[in-house]
Amino acid sequence: MEKNDKERTNQTDIVHTVAQLKGRRLRMVRALTGFSRQEIYGRIGIATSTIDTWESGRVELTNKSADRVCEAFRKVGVYCSPDWLLTGTGSPPRMMDDVEKSIFSEEKSEKTPQNEIKRAEGNKFPAFIDESIRRELSFFLSLHKNAIFHFMEEDFMNARFRKGDCVAGIVEKLSELEGKIIIAVLEDGKTLPCRLVKNMDDASAVSFGVHKPTKNIHIKMAAEIVWHRILNKKKN
């Protein structure tokens, strides 16, 4: 009897973990649109409370719901496959071609999306970035004025993120980021990825890997990683 109870508990933990992973990917897609949960309801008709339960992992996203979500996101110009949303396999979400064309249209108004993108592209991006990813990152930065990004200088979190990958996020209060994988901006402006273990008044305890010890650092501002792209860096 005890063995069966233990097996059921382990199965519940696995389901909960899968639900959370699906929720995290859904949150990444929503971040790409630039809409809050409330705005998503107005745009695609999926209730705020429903999005919240999926993103938090309290309710697991089903195959049928994933199809509905992906179809809804396409209405606002973001392509996401149900397979990626459910399992993380296949092509990651991206801006659809027709949206990209409208963003980069030859409009001369100073407040056009094109000029917003150009301002975002003022950031120094490495030369090896694919043009499509450069544009997508620029669009993400233009949507979120308080967004920050980072290019991985080495494998991170047991190779969850690889050297050369690009990640980005939207700045939040440190108190809301405990336990999350973040991009930290230090006092000298340097960015680095880490997990925020505990935020304290004088310094923040962070970890740079699953089995690595914590370290106290001073963080100026930080953002949870919600946007991640594997860059096609050319090999010699």
C-alpha positions, 0 to 999 in steps of 0.5 A, a space after each residue: 500500500 505504501 509503495 502504491 502511494 509513493 508511486 502515485 506521489 511520484 507520478 503527480 510530481 512528474 505531471 506537475 513538472 510537465 505542466 509547469 514546463 508547458 506553462 513556462 513556454 506559453 509565457 515565453 510566447 506571450 512575452 513575444 507578443 508584448 501583451 499582458 494576460 489582460 490584453 491577451 483576453 481582448 486580443 484573442 478571446 482566451 480568459 485571463 484566468 485561463 491563461 494564468 492557470 496554464 502559465 502557472 502550471 496549476 492546470 496542464 495545457 492539453 493537446 486541444 488547448 495547445 491547438 487553440 492557443 497556437 491558432 489564437 497567437 497566429 491572429 496577433 502575428 506570432 507563429 508557434 507550433 503545438 509540438 513546441 508548446 507541449 514538448 519543447 521540440 521543433 522550431 521555437 516561436 517566431 514572428 510571422 512573415 507578414 508581420 515582419 514585412 509590416 515592421 520593416 516596411 519603408 515608412 519614414 515616420 519617426 514613430 514607425 515600428 521600423 524606426 523603433 526596430 532600428 533604435 533597438 538594433 543600435 545594441 551591439 549584436 555579434 556578427 554571427 547572429 542570423 538575420 531572422 534572429 537579429 530582427 526578432 530580438 530587435 522586435 522584442 527589445 522594441 516592444 519592451 523598453 525595459 528589456 535586457 538581453 545576454 549572449 551566453 559566453 559558456 554553457 549554463 545550467 547543465 547545458 540548458 543554455 549553450 555557449 553562444 545562445 541568446 536570451 532576453 527578458 523584461 526587468 522586474 523587481 528583484 523580490 519577484 524573481 527569487 528562484 528564477 533563472 535571470 539575466 542580472 545587470 551588475 553595477 558596471 553594466 555587465 550582464 550575466 545569467 544566474 539563478 536568484 536564490 535569495 534577494 537581500 538588502 546588501 547583496 543577492 545570493 545567486 547560483 550559476 549551476 544546479 550543483 554549484 555553490 551560491 555567491 553573493 553579488 550586487 545586482 543593479 537590475 534583473 529580468 527573468 529569461 523568457 526569450 531564448 534562441 539557439 543561434 546558428 553559429 557557423 563552425 570552422 
